[in-house]
Amino acid sequence: MTKNNQPKNPREVLDELGAKWSPDLDAYLGGETDASKIRCTLCLEAPCACPEFGSDAYFALINRRHGRRS
Ligand SMILES: [Zn+2]
């Protein structure tokens, strides 16, 4: 078991995001929409309008999407 008090690294953050996929993915897989119309998991925009990857704003957005205060 790993300890839970270590800061998350970006890889772990991305793994968590992978578990929260776009709400449009089912429609895409069902052929009801195309990839360009899938909303981003994080900013919910299509196409994605996220802040620059790795920036403070990017991680703040991740924290908001996970319902955390940072
Ligand atoms: Zn985005």
N, CA, C, O and the ligand as a Tripos MOL2 file, in Angstrom:
@<TRIPOS>MOLECULE
protein
  281   279    71     0     0
PROTEIN
NO_CHARGES

@<TRIPOS>ATOM
      1 N           0.8490   -1.2080    0.0000 N.3       1 MET1
      2 CA          0.0000    0.0000    0.0000 C.3       1 MET1
      3 C           0.8760    1.2470    0.0000 C.2       1 MET1
      4 O           1.8680    1.3170    0.7260 O.2       1 MET1
      5 N           0.5160    2.2020   -0.7940 N.am      2 THR2
      6 CA          1.2380    3.4670   -0.7780 C.3       2 THR2
      7 C           0.5750    4.4220    0.2020 C.2       2 THR2
      8 O          -0.6240    4.3300    0.4670 O.2       2 THR2
      9 N           1.3550    5.3170    0.7240 N.am      3 LYS3
     10 CA          0.8010    6.2940    1.6490 C.3       3 LYS3
     11 C          -0.0360    7.3130    0.8880 C.2       3 LYS3
     12 O           0.2170    7.6070   -0.2800 O.2       3 LYS3
     13 N          -1.0150    7.8300    1.5670 N.am      4 ASN4
     14 CA         -1.9670    8.7250    0.9170 C.3       4 ASN4
     15 C          -1.6130   10.1920    1.0700 C.2       4 ASN4
     16 O          -2.2990   11.0680    0.5440 O.2       4 ASN4
     17 N          -0.5350   10.4500    1.7940 N.am      5 ASN5
     18 CA         -0.2320   11.8480    2.0790 C.3       5 ASN5
     19 C           0.8310   12.4240    1.1510 C.2       5 ASN5
     20 O           1.3620   13.5070    1.3990 O.2       5 ASN5
     21 N           1.1330   11.7020    0.0940 N.am      6 GLN6
     22 CA          2.0990   12.2230   -0.8580 C.3       6 GLN6
     23 C           1.3800   13.0990   -1.8740 C.2       6 GLN6
     24 O           0.2350   12.8230   -2.2340 O.2       6 GLN6
     25 N           2.0460   14.1530   -2.3390 N.am      7 PRO7
     26 CA          1.4160   14.9900   -3.3570 C.3       7 PRO7
     27 C           1.1960   14.1900   -4.6360 C.2       7 PRO7
     28 O           2.0030   13.3260   -4.9790 O.2       7 PRO7
     29 N           0.1240   14.4720   -5.3250 N.am      8 LYS8
     30 CA         -0.1600   13.7750   -6.5700 C.3       8 LYS8
     31 C           0.8160   14.2310   -7.6460 C.2       8 LYS8
     32 O           1.1660   15.4090   -7.7240 O.2       8 LYS8
     33 N           1.2360   13.3120   -8.4500 N.am      9 ASN9
     34 CA          2.0050   13.7080   -9.6220 C.3       9 ASN9
     35 C           1.0610   13.7750  -10.8250 C.2       9 ASN9
     36 O          -0.0310   13.2090  -10.7940 O.2       9 ASN9
     37 N           1.4840   14.4640  -11.8750 N.am     10 PRO10
     38 CA          0.5920   14.6540  -13.0260 C.3      10 PRO10
     39 C           0.0690   13.3420  -13.6010 C.2      10 PRO10
     40 O          -1.0650   13.2750  -14.0740 O.2      10 PRO10
     41 N           0.8810   12.3190  -13.5620 N.am     11 ARG11
     42 CA          0.4470   11.0300  -14.0930 C.3      11 ARG11
     43 C          -0.7800   10.4990  -13.3300 C.2      11 ARG11
     44 O          -1.7230    9.9850  -13.9300 O.2      11 ARG11
     45 N          -0.7460   10.6340  -12.0150 N.am     12 GLU12
     46 CA         -1.8810   10.1730  -11.2160 C.3      12 GLU12
     47 C          -3.1170   11.0120  -11.4930 C.2      12 GLU12
     48 O          -4.2380   10.5030  -11.5330 O.2      12 GLU12
     49 N          -2.8900   12.3200  -11.6840 N.am     13 VAL13
     50 CA         -4.0250   13.2010  -11.9990 C.3      13 VAL13
     51 C          -4.6660   12.7670  -13.3100 C.2      13 VAL13
     52 O          -5.8900   12.7060  -13.4190 O.2      13 VAL13
     53 N          -3.8460   12.4680  -14.2940 N.am     14 LEU14
     54 CA         -4.3800   12.0470  -15.5910 C.3      14 LEU14
     55 C          -5.1080   10.7140  -15.4810 C.2      14 LEU14
     56 O          -6.1250   10.4970  -16.1400 O.2      14 LEU14
     57 N          -4.5910    9.8370  -14.6580 N.am     15 ASP15
     58 CA         -5.2830    8.5580  -14.4680 C.3      15 ASP15
     59 C          -6.6710    8.7740  -13.8750 C.2      15 ASP15
     60 O          -7.6310    8.0970  -14.2440 O.2      15 ASP15
     61 N          -6.7590    9.7190  -12.9590 N.am     16 GLU16
     62 CA         -8.0720   10.0060  -12.3750 C.3      16 GLU16
     63 C          -9.0030   10.5950  -13.4160 C.2      16 GLU16
     64 O         -10.1890   10.2680  -13.4570 O.2      16 GLU16
     65 N          -8.4690   11.4540  -14.2480 N.am     17 LEU17
     66 CA         -9.2940   12.0440  -15.2970 C.3      17 LEU17
     67 C          -9.7900   10.9810  -16.2580 C.2      17 LEU17
     68 O         -10.8990   11.0740  -16.7860 O.2      17 LEU17
     69 N          -8.9600    9.9670  -16.4840 N.am     18 GLY18
     70 CA         -9.3640    8.8970  -17.3830 C.3      18 GLY18
     71 C         -10.6030    8.1720  -16.8910 C.2      18 GLY18
     72 O         -11.3560    7.6010  -17.6800 O.2      18 GLY18
     73 N         -10.8050    8.1980  -15.5930 N.am     19 ALA19
     74 CA        -11.9850    7.5520  -15.0250 C.3      19 ALA19
     75 C         -13.2270    8.4270  -15.1320 C.2      19 ALA19
     76 O         -14.3470    7.9620  -14.9190 O.2      19 ALA19
     77 N         -13.0190    9.7010  -15.4640 N.am     20 LYS20
     78 CA        -14.1360   10.6310  -15.6310 C.3      20 LYS20
     79 C         -14.1540   11.0530  -17.0820 C.2      20 LYS20
     80 O         -13.7140   12.1550  -17.4110 O.2      20 LYS20
     81 N         -14.6310   10.2380  -17.9170 N.am     21 TRP21
     82 CA        -14.5370   10.5520  -19.3350 C.3      21 TRP21
     83 C         -15.6940   11.4270  -19.7560 C.2      21 TRP21
     84 O         -16.6390   11.6550  -19.0010 O.2      21 TRP21
     85 N         -15.5950   11.9190  -20.9990 N.am     22 SER22
     86 CA        -16.5930   12.8660  -21.4920 C.3      22 SER22
     87 C         -18.0020   12.2880  -21.4270 C.2      22 SER22
     88 O         -18.2060   11.1020  -21.6870 O.2      22 SER22
     89 N         -18.9650   13.1220  -21.0820 N.am     23 PRO23
     90 CA        -20.3650   12.6670  -21.0930 C.3      23 PRO23
     91 C         -20.8520   12.3490  -22.5000 C.2      23 PRO23
     92 O         -21.8990   11.7270  -22.6760 O.2      23 PRO23
     93 N         -20.0880   12.7780  -23.4990 N.am     24 ASP24
     94 CA        -20.4890   12.5260  -24.8840 C.3      24 ASP24
     95 C         -19.8840   11.2570  -25.4490 C.2      24 ASP24
     96 O         -20.1660   10.8950  -26.5910 O.2      24 ASP24
     97 N         -19.0570   10.5740  -24.6690 N.am     25 LEU25
     98 CA        -18.3390    9.4360  -25.2310 C.3      25 LEU25
     99 C         -19.2940    8.3250  -25.6600 C.2      25 LEU25
    100 O         -19.0730    7.6840  -26.6870 O.2      25 LEU25
    101 N         -20.3210    8.0990  -24.9070 N.am     26 ASP26
    102 CA        -21.2670    7.0500  -25.2790 C.3      26 ASP26
    103 C         -21.9120    7.3520  -26.6240 C.2      26 ASP26
    104 O         -22.0990    6.4580  -27.4500 O.2      26 ASP26
    105 N         -22.2490    8.6180  -26.8350 N.am     27 ALA27
    106 CA        -22.8560    9.0020  -28.1080 C.3      27 ALA27
    107 C         -21.8650    8.7940  -29.2530 C.2      27 ALA27
    108 O         -22.2390    8.3790  -30.3500 O.2      27 ALA27
    109 N         -20.6170    9.0860  -28.9790 N.am     28 TYR28
    110 CA        -19.5910    8.8960  -30.0000 C.3      28 TYR28
    111 C         -19.4540    7.4200  -30.3490 C.2      28 TYR28
    112 O         -19.4420    7.0460  -31.5220 O.2      28 TYR28
    113 N         -19.3520    6.5910  -29.3250 N.am     29 LEU29
    114 CA        -19.1900    5.1570  -29.5680 C.3      29 LEU29
    115 C         -20.4280    4.5830  -30.2390 C.2      29 LEU29
    116 O         -20.3320    3.6040  -30.9800 O.2      29 LEU29
    117 N         -21.5800    5.1720  -29.9930 N.am     30 GLY30
    118 CA        -22.8140    4.7190  -30.6080 C.3      30 GLY30
    119 C         -23.0250    5.2870  -32.0040 C.2      30 GLY30
    120 O         -24.0350    5.0030  -32.6480 O.2      30 GLY30
    121 N         -22.0610    6.1000  -32.4770 N.am     31 GLY31
    122 CA        -22.1650    6.6450  -33.8220 C.3      31 GLY31
    123 C         -23.1070    7.8270  -33.9290 C.2      31 GLY31
    124 O         -23.4890    8.2230  -35.0300 O.2      31 GLY31
    125 N         -23.4900    8.4020  -32.7740 N.am     32 GLU32
    126 CA        -24.4470    9.5080  -32.7990 C.3      32 GLU32
    127 C         -23.7780   10.8630  -32.9550 C.2      32 GLU32
    128 O         -24.4330   11.8590  -33.2650 O.2      32 GLU32
    129 N         -22.4840   10.8940  -32.7420 N.am     33 THR33
    130 CA        -21.7580   12.1380  -32.9220 C.3      33 THR33
    131 C         -20.3570   11.7830  -33.3980 C.2      33 THR33
    132 O         -20.0010   10.6060  -33.4580 O.2      33 THR33
    133 N         -19.5530   12.8000  -33.7390 N.am     34 ASP34
    134 CA        -18.1890   12.4870  -34.1490 C.3      34 ASP34
    135 C         -17.2010   13.0690  -33.1510 C.2      34 ASP34
    136 O         -17.5540   13.8670  -32.2830 O.2      34 ASP34
    137 N         -15.9670   12.6490  -33.3030 N.am     35 ALA35
    138 CA        -14.9620   12.9440  -32.2790 C.3      35 ALA35
    139 C         -14.7970   14.4390  -32.0410 C.2      35 ALA35
    140 O         -14.5370   14.8560  -30.9130 O.2      35 ALA35
    141 N         -14.9420   15.2480  -33.0790 N.am     36 SER36
    142 CA        -14.7230   16.6830  -32.9200 C.3      36 SER36
    143 C         -15.8040   17.3250  -32.0580 C.2      36 SER36
    144 O         -15.6330   18.4510  -31.5920 O.2      36 SER36
    145 N         -16.9080   16.6280  -31.8430 N.am     37 LYS37
    146 CA        -18.0050   17.2000  -31.0580 C.3      37 LYS37
    147 C         -18.0330   16.6710  -29.6280 C.2      37 LYS37
    148 O         -18.8970   17.0490  -28.8370 O.2      37 LYS37
    149 N         -17.0860   15.7980  -29.3010 N.am     38 ILE38
    150 CA        -17.0290   15.3040  -27.9280 C.3      38 ILE38
    151 C         -16.4950   16.4040  -27.0270 C.2      38 ILE38
    152 O         -15.4280   16.9660  -27.2740 O.2      38 ILE38
    153 N         -17.2440   16.7000  -25.9900 N.am     39 ARG39
    154 CA        -16.7940   17.7320  -25.0680 C.3      39 ARG39
    155 C         -15.6190   17.2330  -24.2520 C.2      39 ARG39
    156 O         -15.5380   16.0570  -23.8980 O.2      39 ARG39
    157 N         -14.7180   18.1430  -23.9630 N.am     40 CYS40
    158 CA        -13.5740   17.8190  -23.1270 C.3      40 CYS40
    159 C         -14.0550   17.4040  -21.7430 C.2      40 CYS40
    160 O         -14.9990   17.9830  -21.2050 O.2      40 CYS40
    161 N         -13.4000   16.3990  -21.1710 N.am     41 THR41
    162 CA        -13.7520   15.9420  -19.8390 C.3      41 THR41
    163 C         -13.5780   17.0430  -18.8060 C.2      41 THR41
    164 O         -14.3100   17.1210  -17.8190 O.2      41 THR41
    165 N         -12.6070   17.8750  -19.0560 N.am     42 LEU42
    166 CA        -12.1940   18.8280  -18.0340 C.3      42 LEU42
    167 C         -12.9510   20.1460  -18.1410 C.2      42 LEU42
    168 O         -13.5670   20.5840  -17.1690 O.2      42 LEU42
    169 N         -12.9150   20.7830  -19.3050 N.am     43 CYS43
    170 CA        -13.5340   22.1010  -19.4460 C.3      43 CYS43
    171 C         -14.9420   21.9940  -20.0230 C.2      43 CYS43
    172 O         -15.6780   22.9810  -20.0370 O.2      43 CYS43
    173 N         -15.3200   20.8260  -20.4940 N.am     44 LEU44
    174 CA        -16.6470   20.5750  -21.0560 C.3      44 LEU44
    175 C         -16.9130   21.3880  -22.3140 C.2      44 LEU44
    176 O         -18.0650   21.6330  -22.6720 O.2      44 LEU44
    177 N         -15.8440   21.8050  -22.9830 N.am     45 GLU45
    178 CA        -15.9850   22.5130  -24.2460 C.3      45 GLU45
    179 C         -15.6170   21.5860  -25.3900 C.2      45 GLU45
    180 O         -14.8150   20.6680  -25.2180 O.2      45 GLU45
    181 N         -16.1970   21.8210  -26.5520 N.am     46 ALA46
    182 CA        -15.8220   21.0870  -27.7560 C.3      46 ALA46
    183 C         -15.6120   22.0820  -28.8820 C.2      46 ALA46
    184 O         -16.5840   22.7110  -29.3000 O.2      46 ALA46
    185 N         -14.4190   22.2630  -29.3930 N.am     47 PRO47
    186 CA        -13.2080   21.5680  -28.9530 C.3      47 PRO47
    187 C         -12.7180   22.0710  -27.6010 C.2      47 PRO47
    188 O         -13.1830   23.0830  -27.0760 O.2      47 PRO47
    189 N         -11.7670   21.3310  -27.0630 N.am     48 CYS48
    190 CA        -11.2280   21.6280  -25.7530 C.3      48 CYS48
    191 C         -10.7180   23.0620  -25.6530 C.2      48 CYS48
    192 O         -10.0750   23.5780  -26.5670 O.2      48 CYS48
    193 N         -11.0230   23.6920  -24.5150 N.am     49 ALA49
    194 CA        -10.5620   25.0600  -24.2670 C.3      49 ALA49
    195 C          -9.8410   25.1390  -22.9300 C.2      49 ALA49
    196 O          -9.9140   26.1510  -22.2340 O.2      49 ALA49
    197 N          -9.1490   24.0680  -22.5800 N.am     50 CYS50
    198 CA         -8.4480   24.0330  -21.3010 C.3      50 CYS50
    199 C          -7.2760   25.0080  -21.2750 C.2      50 CYS50
    200 O          -6.7100   25.3490  -22.3140 O.2      50 CYS50
    201 N          -6.9180   25.4530  -20.0600 N.am     51 PRO51
    202 CA         -5.6650   26.1880  -19.9100 C.3      51 PRO51
    203 C          -4.4860   25.3080  -20.3260 C.2      51 PRO51
    204 O          -4.6250   24.0940  -20.4770 O.2      51 PRO51
    205 N          -3.3580   25.9220  -20.5030 N.am     52 GLU52
    206 CA         -2.1550   25.1920  -20.8940 C.3      52 GLU52
    207 C          -1.8730   24.0510  -19.9270 C.2      52 GLU52
    208 O          -1.9290   24.2310  -18.7110 O.2      52 GLU52
    209 N          -1.5680   22.8710  -20.4770 N.am     53 PHE53
    210 CA         -1.3190   21.7050  -19.6310 C.3      53 PHE53
    211 C          -0.1970   21.9770  -18.6490 C.2      53 PHE53
    212 O           0.8580   22.4890  -19.0220 O.2      53 PHE53
    213 N          -0.4280   21.6320  -17.3960 N.am     54 GLY54
    214 CA          0.6050   21.7840  -16.3850 C.3      54 GLY54
    215 C           0.6260   23.1410  -15.7160 C.2      54 GLY54
    216 O           1.3590   23.3480  -14.7500 O.2      54 GLY54
    217 N          -0.1790   24.0770  -16.2260 N.am     55 SER55
    218 CA         -0.1960   25.4070  -15.6260 C.3      55 SER55
    219 C          -1.0170   25.3920  -14.3380 C.2      55 SER55
    220 O          -1.7660   24.4500  -14.0800 O.2      55 SER55
    221 N          -0.8700   26.4350  -13.5410 N.am     56 ASP56
    222 CA         -1.6550   26.5230  -12.3080 C.3      56 ASP56
    223 C          -3.1430   26.5030  -12.6170 C.2      56 ASP56
    224 O          -3.9220   25.8630  -11.9100 O.2      56 ASP56
    225 N          -3.5340   27.1970  -13.6630 N.am     57 ALA57
    226 CA         -4.9540   27.2580  -14.0260 C.3      57 ALA57
    227 C          -5.4650   25.8750  -14.4110 C.2      57 ALA57
    228 O          -6.6100   25.5240  -14.1260 O.2      57 ALA57
    229 N          -4.6130   25.0970  -15.0570 N.am     58 TYR58
    230 CA         -5.0000   23.7500  -15.4770 C.3      58 TYR58
    231 C          -5.2880   22.8680  -14.2650 C.2      58 TYR58
    232 O          -6.3040   22.1750  -14.2130 O.2      58 TYR58
    233 N          -4.3850   22.9050  -13.2990 N.am     59 PHE59
    234 CA         -4.5900   22.0700  -12.1170 C.3      59 PHE59
    235 C          -5.7350   22.5990  -11.2590 C.2      59 PHE59
    236 O          -6.4300   21.8200  -10.6060 O.2      59 PHE59
    237 N          -5.9370   23.9110  -11.2540 N.am     60 ALA60
    238 CA         -7.0820   24.4810  -10.5390 C.3      60 ALA60
    239 C          -8.3770   23.9710  -11.1550 C.2      60 ALA60
    240 O          -9.3430   23.6900  -10.4450 O.2      60 ALA60
    241 N          -8.3940   23.8540  -12.4700 N.am     61 LEU61
    242 CA         -9.5780   23.3580  -13.1630 C.3      61 LEU61
    243 C          -9.8230   21.8900  -12.8200 C.2      61 LEU61
    244 O         -10.9620   21.4810  -12.5960 O.2      61 LEU61
    245 N          -8.7640   21.1090  -12.7810 N.am     62 ILE62
    246 CA         -8.8970   19.7090  -12.3790 C.3      62 ILE62
    247 C          -9.4750   19.6250  -10.9700 C.2      62 ILE62
    248 O         -10.3820   18.8350  -10.7090 O.2      62 ILE62
    249 N          -8.9510   20.4320  -10.0780 N.am     63 ASN63
    250 CA         -9.4370   20.3900   -8.7020 C.3      63 ASN63
    251 C         -10.9110   20.7690   -8.6370 C.2      63 ASN63
    252 O         -11.6700   20.1770   -7.8700 O.2      63 ASN63
    253 N         -11.3160   21.7370   -9.4250 N.am     64 ARG64
    254 CA        -12.7270   22.1120   -9.4300 C.3      64 ARG64
    255 C         -13.5870   20.9780   -9.9490 C.2      64 ARG64
    256 O         -14.6610   20.7080   -9.4100 O.2      64 ARG64
    257 N         -13.1170   20.3150  -10.9950 N.am     65 ARG65
    258 CA        -13.8990   19.2310  -11.5850 C.3      65 ARG65
    259 C         -14.0190   18.0520  -10.6140 C.2      65 ARG65
    260 O         -14.9560   17.2600  -10.7080 O.2      65 ARG65
    261 N         -13.0840   17.9430   -9.6970 N.am     66 HIS66
    262 CA        -13.1390   16.8840   -8.7120 C.3      66 HIS66
    263 C         -13.8080   17.3620   -7.4310 C.2      66 HIS66
    264 O         -13.8750   16.6180   -6.4530 O.2      66 HIS66
    265 N         -14.2960   18.5760   -7.4270 N.am     67 GLY67
    266 CA        -15.0330   19.1000   -6.2860 C.3      67 GLY67
    267 C         -14.1760   19.3780   -5.0820 C.2      67 GLY67
    268 O         -14.6400   19.3350   -3.9430 O.2      67 GLY67
    269 N         -12.8970   19.6700   -5.3510 N.am     68 ARG68
    270 CA        -11.9900   19.9370   -4.2390 C.3      68 ARG68
    271 C         -11.6990   21.4240   -4.1590 C.2      68 ARG68
    272 O         -11.7860   22.1600   -5.1420 O.2      68 ARG68
    273 N         -11.3510   21.8340   -2.9470 N.am     69 ARG69
    274 CA        -10.7820   23.1620   -2.7810 C.3      69 ARG69
    275 C          -9.2830   23.0000   -2.6460 C.2      69 ARG69
    276 O          -8.8110   22.0410   -2.0350 O.2      69 ARG69
    277 N          -8.5370   23.9230   -3.2070 N.am     70 SER70
    278 CA         -7.0880   23.8050   -3.0950 C.3      70 SER70
    279 C          -6.4910   25.0910   -2.5600 C.2      70 SER70
    280 O          -5.2750   25.1860   -2.3960 O.2      70 SER70
    281 ZN        -10.5680   20.9900  -22.1550 Zn       71 ZN71
@<TRIPOS>BOND
     1     1     2 1
     2     2     3 1
     3     3     4 2
     4     3     5 am
     5     5     6 1
     6     6     7 1
     7     7     8 2
     8     7     9 am
     9     9    10 1
    10    10    11 1
    11    11    12 2
    12    11    13 am
    13    13    14 1
    14    14    15 1
    15    15    16 2
    16    15    17 am
    17    17    18 1
    18    18    19 1
    19    19    20 2
    20    19    21 am
    21    21    22 1
    22    22    23 1
    23    23    24 2
    24    23    25 am
    25    25    26 1
    26    26    27 1
    27    27    28 2
    28    27    29 am
    29    29    30 1
    30    30    31 1
    31    31    32 2
    32    31    33 am
    33    33    34 1
    34    34    35 1
    35    35    36 2
    36    35    37 am
    37    37    38 1
    38    38    39 1
    39    39    40 2
    40    39    41 am
    41    41    42 1
    42    42    43 1
    43    43    44 2
    44    43    45 am
    45    45    46 1
    46    46    47 1
    47    47    48 2
    48    47    49 am
    49    49    50 1
    50    50    51 1
    51    51    52 2
    52    51    53 am
    53    53    54 1
    54    54    55 1
    55    55    56 2
    56    55    57 am
    57    57    58 1
    58    58    59 1
    59    59    60 2
    60    59    61 am
    61    61    62 1
    62    62    63 1
    63    63    64 2
    64    63    65 am
    65    65    66 1
    66    66    67 1
    67    67    68 2
    68    67    69 am
    69    69    70 1
    70    70    71 1
    71    71    72 2
    72    71    73 am
    73    73    74 1
    74    74    75 1
    75    75    76 2
    76    75    77 am
    77    77    78 1
    78    78    79 1
    79    79    80 2
    80    79    81 am
    81    81    82 1
    82    82    83 1
    83    83    84 2
    84    83    85 am
    85    85    86 1
    86    86    87 1
    87    87    88 2
    88    87    89 am
    89    89    90 1
    90    90    91 1
    91    91    92 2
    92    91    93 am
    93    93    94 1
    94    94    95 1
    95    95    96 2
    96    95    97 am
    97    97    98 1
    98    98    99 1
    99    99   100 2
   100    99   101 am
   101   101   102 1
   102   102   103 1
   103   103   104 2
   104   103   105 am
   105   105   106 1
   106   106   107 1
   107   107   108 2
   108   107   109 am
   109   109   110 1
   110   110   111 1
   111   111   112 2
   112   111   113 am
   113   113   114 1
   114   114   115 1
   115   115   116 2
   116   115   117 am
   117   117   118 1
   118   118   119 1
   119   119   120 2
   120   119   121 am
   121   121   122 1
   122   122   123 1
   123   123   124 2
   124   123   125 am
   125   125   126 1
   126   126   127 1
   127   127   128 2
   128   127   129 am
   129   129   130 1
   130   130   131 1
   131   131   132 2
   132   131   133 am
   133   133   134 1
   134   134   135 1
   135   135   136 2
   136   135   137 am
   137   137   138 1
   138   138   139 1
   139   139   140 2
   140   139   141 am
   141   141   142 1
   142   142   143 1
   143   143   144 2
   144   143   145 am
   145   145   146 1
   146   146   147 1
   147   147   148 2
   148   147   149 am
   149   149   150 1
   150   150   151 1
   151   151   152 2
   152   151   153 am
   153   153   154 1
   154   154   155 1
   155   155   156 2
   156   155   157 am
   157   157   158 1
   158   158   159 1
   159   159   160 2
   160   159   161 am
   161   161   162 1
   162   162   163 1
   163   163   164 2
   164   163   165 am
   165   165   166 1
   166   166   167 1
   167   167   168 2
   168   167   169 am
   169   169   170 1
   170   170   171 1
   171   171   172 2
   172   171   173 am
   173   173   174 1
   174   174   175 1
   175   175   176 2
   176   175   177 am
   177   177   178 1
   178   178   179 1
   179   179   180 2
   180   179   181 am
   181   181   182 1
   182   182   183 1
   183   183   184 2
   184   183   185 am
   185   185   186 1
   186   186   187 1
   187   187   188 2
   188   187   189 am
   189   189   190 1
   190   190   191 1
   191   191   192 2
   192   191   193 am
   193   193   194 1
   194   194   195 1
   195   195   196 2
   196   195   197 am
   197   197   198 1
   198   198   199 1
   199   199   200 2
   200   199   201 am
   201   201   202 1
   202   202   203 1
   203   203   204 2
   204   203   205 am
   205   205   206 1
   206   206   207 1
   207   207   208 2
   208   207   209 am
   209   209   210 1
   210   210   211 1
   211   211   212 2
   212   211   213 am
   213   213   214 1
   214   214   215 1
   215   215   216 2
   216   215   217 am
   217   217   218 1
   218   218   219 1
   219   219   220 2
   220   219   221 am
   221   221   222 1
   222   222   223 1
   223   223   224 2
   224   223   225 am
   225   225   226 1
   226   226   227 1
   227   227   228 2
   228   227   229 am
   229   229   230 1
   230   230   231 1
   231   231   232 2
   232   231   233 am
   233   233   234 1
   234   234   235 1
   235   235   236 2
   236   235   237 am
   237   237   238 1
   238   238   239 1
   239   239   240 2
   240   239   241 am
   241   241   242 1
   242   242   243 1
   243   243   244 2
   244   243   245 am
   245   245   246 1
   246   246   247 1
   247   247   248 2
   248   247   249 am
   249   249   250 1
   250   250   251 1
   251   251   252 2
   252   251   253 am
   253   253   254 1
   254   254   255 1
   255   255   256 2
   256   255   257 am
   257   257   258 1
   258   258   259 1
   259   259   260 2
   260   259   261 am
   261   261   262 1
   262   262   263 1
   263   263   264 2
   264   263   265 am
   265   265   266 1
   266   266   267 1
   267   267   268 2
   268   267   269 am
   269   269   270 1
   270   270   271 1
   271   271   272 2
   272   271   273 am
   273   273   274 1
   274   274   275 1
   275   275   276 2
   276   275   277 am
   277   277   278 1
   278   278   279 1
   279   279   280 2
@<TRIPOS>SUBSTRUCTURE
     1 MET1         2 RESIDUE 1 A MET
     2 THR2         6 RESIDUE 1 A THR
     3 LYS3        10 RESIDUE 1 A LYS
     4 ASN4        14 RESIDUE 1 A ASN
     5 ASN5        18 RESIDUE 1 A ASN
     6 GLN6        22 RESIDUE 1 A GLN
     7 PRO7        26 RESIDUE 1 A PRO
     8 LYS8        30 RESIDUE 1 A LYS
     9 ASN9        34 RESIDUE 1 A ASN
    10 PRO10       38 RESIDUE 1 A PRO
    11 ARG11       42 RESIDUE 1 A ARG
    12 GLU12       46 RESIDUE 1 A GLU
    13 VAL13       50 RESIDUE 1 A VAL
    14 LEU14       54 RESIDUE 1 A LEU
    15 ASP15       58 RESIDUE 1 A ASP
    16 GLU16       62 RESIDUE 1 A GLU
    17 LEU17       66 RESIDUE 1 A LEU
    18 GLY18       70 RESIDUE 1 A GLY
    19 ALA19       74 RESIDUE 1 A ALA
    20 LYS20       78 RESIDUE 1 A LYS
    21 TRP21       82 RESIDUE 1 A TRP
    22 SER22       86 RESIDUE 1 A SER
    23 PRO23       90 RESIDUE 1 A PRO
    24 ASP24       94 RESIDUE 1 A ASP
    25 LEU25       98 RESIDUE 1 A LEU
    26 ASP26      102 RESIDUE 1 A ASP
    27 ALA27      106 RESIDUE 1 A ALA
    28 TYR28      110 RESIDUE 1 A TYR
    29 LEU29      114 RESIDUE 1 A LEU
    30 GLY30      118 RESIDUE 1 A GLY
    31 GLY31      122 RESIDUE 1 A GLY
    32 GLU32      126 RESIDUE 1 A GLU
    33 THR33      130 RESIDUE 1 A THR
    34 ASP34      134 RESIDUE 1 A ASP
    35 ALA35      138 RESIDUE 1 A ALA
    36 SER36      142 RESIDUE 1 A SER
    37 LYS37      146 RESIDUE 1 A LYS
    38 ILE38      150 RESIDUE 1 A ILE
    39 ARG39      154 RESIDUE 1 A ARG
    40 CYS40      158 RESIDUE 1 A CYS
    41 THR41      162 RESIDUE 1 A THR
    42 LEU42      166 RESIDUE 1 A LEU
    43 CYS43      170 RESIDUE 1 A CYS
    44 LEU44      174 RESIDUE 1 A LEU
    45 GLU45      178 RESIDUE 1 A GLU
    46 ALA46      182 RESIDUE 1 A ALA
    47 PRO47      186 RESIDUE 1 A PRO
    48 CYS48      190 RESIDUE 1 A CYS
    49 ALA49      194 RESIDUE 1 A ALA
    50 CYS50      198 RESIDUE 1 A CYS
    51 PRO51      202 RESIDUE 1 A PRO
    52 GLU52      206 RESIDUE 1 A GLU
    53 PHE53      210 RESIDUE 1 A PHE
    54 GLY54      214 RESIDUE 1 A GLY
    55 SER55      218 RESIDUE 1 A SER
    56 ASP56      222 RESIDUE 1 A ASP
    57 ALA57      226 RESIDUE 1 A ALA
    58 TYR58      230 RESIDUE 1 A TYR
    59 PHE59      234 RESIDUE 1 A PHE
    60 ALA60      238 RESIDUE 1 A ALA
    61 LEU61      242 RESIDUE 1 A LEU
    62 ILE62      246 RESIDUE 1 A ILE
    63 ASN63      250 RESIDUE 1 A ASN
    64 ARG64      254 RESIDUE 1 A ARG
    65 ARG65      258 RESIDUE 1 A ARG
    66 HIS66      262 RESIDUE 1 A HIS
    67 GLY67      266 RESIDUE 1 A GLY
    68 ARG68      270 RESIDUE 1 A ARG
    69 ARG69      274 RESIDUE 1 A ARG
    70 SER70      278 RESIDUE 1 A SER
    71 ZN71       281 GROUP 0 **** ****
